[in-house]
Amino acid sequence: MNINYKKELERALVSGVKLHTIRQKPIAVGTMMNHIVYPYRKERRCVLSNFCTSTQMITIDPSLKMVKIDGKRLSDFDTERVAKNDGFDSIEDFWSFFNEPYQGMIIHWTDTKY
């Protein structure tokens, strides 16, 4: 399965800073994932291939600055951890991106869980 990213996340994917991705659609554990940057350009390339190791449900409410994972509300510290592990430079960037209520899945390819 191909997972597409903006070019700005290439460094975080390649360096291992980005430990998971947040997506609308679930992926089955064990699914092979190809992480693609520049998905619709001739510069398109796969920068990382791995397997989905686990998934967690995530709910984000920017009006309350609240994140829940598997129904458990996260502390501010753990919310910042989620943001950093998803490749955001700061918690402010995370809230800027998730500026509307959101519900989806965290797709893991490492042993990290919340």
The 8 nearest C-alpha neighbors of each residue, nearest first, counted from 0:
[[1, 32, 33, 31, 2, 30, 34, 26],
 [2, 0, 33, 32, 34, 3, 35, 31],
 [1, 3, 34, 35, 33, 0, 32, 4],
 [2, 4, 35, 38, 36, 34, 1, 5],
 [5, 3, 36, 35, 6, 8, 2, 37],
 [4, 6, 7, 36, 8, 37, 3, 9],
 [5, 7, 36, 8, 9, 37, 4, 10],
 [8, 6, 5, 9, 10, 4, 11, 36],
 [9, 7, 11, 6, 10, 5, 12, 4],
 [8, 10, 12, 6, 11, 7, 13, 36],
 [9, 11, 13, 12, 8, 14, 7, 16],
 [12, 10, 16, 17, 8, 14, 9, 13],
 [13, 11, 9, 17, 15, 10, 14, 8],
 [12, 14, 10, 15, 11, 9, 46, 47],
 [15, 13, 11, 16, 12, 10, 17, 9],
 [14, 16, 12, 17, 13, 11, 18, 10],
 [17, 15, 11, 14, 18, 84, 12, 86],
 [16, 18, 86, 85, 84, 11, 12, 15],
 [19, 17, 84, 16, 85, 109, 15, 108],
 [20, 18, 107, 106, 85, 17, 108, 105],
 [19, 21, 106, 105, 85, 22, 107, 18],
 [20, 22, 105, 104, 106, 103, 19, 23],
 [23, 21, 104, 103, 24, 20, 105, 25],
 [24, 22, 103, 104, 25, 102, 21, 101],
 [23, 25, 22, 26, 103, 104, 21, 106],
 [24, 26, 104, 27, 23, 22, 106, 54],
 [27, 25, 28, 24, 30, 106, 51, 54],
 [26, 28, 30, 29, 25, 51, 53, 54],
 [27, 29, 51, 52, 53, 30, 26, 54],
 [28, 30, 51, 50, 27, 52, 31, 53],
 [29, 31, 51, 50, 28, 27, 32, 26],
 [32, 30, 50, 49, 0, 29, 51, 33],
 [33, 31, 0, 49, 48, 50, 1, 30],
 [34, 32, 48, 1, 2, 47, 0, 45],
 [33, 35, 2, 47, 45, 46, 1, 3],
 [34, 36, 45, 3, 44, 38, 2, 4],
 [37, 35, 4, 6, 38, 44, 43, 5],
 [36, 38, 43, 40, 39, 6, 42, 5],
 [39, 37, 43, 36, 40, 35, 3, 4],
 [40, 38, 37, 43, 41, 42, 36, 3],
 [41, 39, 42, 43, 37, 38, 36, 44],
 [40, 42, 43, 39, 37, 38, 44, 36],
 [43, 41, 40, 37, 44, 38, 36, 39],
 [44, 42, 37, 38, 41, 40, 36, 39],
 [43, 45, 35, 36, 46, 42, 37, 38],
 [44, 46, 35, 34, 47, 33, 36, 43],
 [47, 45, 34, 35, 44, 13, 9, 36],
 [48, 46, 34, 45, 33, 13, 49, 12],
 [49, 47, 33, 32, 34, 46, 31, 50],
 [48, 50, 32, 31, 108, 47, 33, 51],
 [51, 49, 31, 30, 29, 32, 108, 52],
 [50, 52, 108, 28, 29, 30, 107, 53],
 [51, 53, 108, 28, 107, 50, 29, 109],
 [54, 52, 107, 28, 51, 106, 55, 108],
 [53, 55, 106, 105, 107, 104, 56, 28],
 [56, 54, 105, 104, 69, 57, 68, 53],
 [55, 57, 104, 69, 68, 103, 105, 58],
 [58, 56, 68, 103, 104, 67, 102, 55],
 [57, 59, 102, 67, 66, 101, 68, 103],
 [58, 60, 66, 101, 100, 65, 61, 102],
 [61, 59, 100, 65, 62, 63, 64, 66],
 [60, 62, 64, 63, 98, 59, 99, 100],
 [61, 63, 60, 64, 65, 100, 99, 98],
 [64, 62, 65, 61, 60, 66, 59, 100],
 [65, 63, 61, 62, 60, 66, 94, 59],
 [66, 64, 60, 63, 59, 61, 67, 72],
 [67, 65, 59, 58, 73, 72, 60, 78],
 [68, 66, 72, 71, 58, 70, 57, 73],
 [67, 69, 57, 70, 71, 56, 58, 55],
 [68, 70, 56, 71, 55, 57, 67, 58],
 [69, 71, 68, 67, 72, 56, 57, 58],
 [72, 70, 67, 68, 69, 73, 66, 57],
 [71, 73, 67, 66, 70, 68, 74, 65],
 [74, 72, 77, 67, 66, 78, 71, 75],
 [73, 75, 77, 76, 78, 72, 66, 65],
 [74, 76, 78, 77, 79, 73, 65, 64],
 [75, 77, 79, 74, 78, 80, 73, 81],
 [78, 76, 80, 74, 79, 75, 73, 81],
 [79, 77, 75, 81, 80, 76, 73, 74],
 [78, 80, 82, 76, 77, 81, 90, 83],
 [81, 79, 77, 83, 78, 82, 84, 76],
 [82, 80, 78, 84, 79, 83, 85, 77],
 [81, 83, 79, 85, 80, 87, 84, 93],
 [84, 82, 87, 80, 86, 85, 81, 79],
 [85, 83, 17, 81, 18, 86, 82, 80],
 [84, 86, 17, 82, 83, 19, 20, 87],
 [85, 87, 17, 83, 84, 11, 16, 88],
 [88, 86, 83, 82, 89, 85, 93, 92],
 [89, 87, 83, 86, 92, 90, 82, 93],
 [90, 88, 92, 91, 87, 93, 83, 82],
 [89, 91, 93, 92, 79, 82, 94, 87],
 [90, 92, 94, 89, 93, 95, 88, 96],
 [93, 91, 95, 89, 90, 94, 87, 96],
 [92, 94, 90, 96, 91, 95, 82, 87],
 [95, 93, 97, 91, 96, 92, 98, 90],
 [94, 96, 92, 93, 98, 97, 91, 90],
 [97, 95, 93, 94, 98, 92, 99, 91],
 [98, 96, 94, 99, 95, 93, 61, 101],
 [97, 99, 95, 96, 61, 94, 100, 62],
 [100, 98, 97, 101, 61, 60, 62, 59],
 [101, 99, 60, 59, 61, 98, 102, 97],
 [102, 100, 59, 58, 99, 103, 60, 97],
 [101, 103, 58, 57, 59, 23, 100, 104],
 [102, 104, 23, 57, 22, 56, 58, 101],
 [105, 103, 56, 22, 57, 55, 21, 25],
 [104, 106, 21, 55, 54, 20, 107, 56],
 [105, 107, 54, 20, 19, 104, 21, 53],
 [108, 106, 19, 53, 52, 109, 51, 54],
 [107, 109, 51, 52, 50, 19, 18, 49],
 [110, 108, 111, 107, 18, 52, 19, 51],
 [109, 111, 112, 108, 52, 107, 53, 18],
 [112, 110, 109, 113, 107, 18, 108, 19],
 [113, 111, 110, 107, 55, 53, 109, 54],
 [112, 111, 68, 77, 81, 55, 73, 69]]
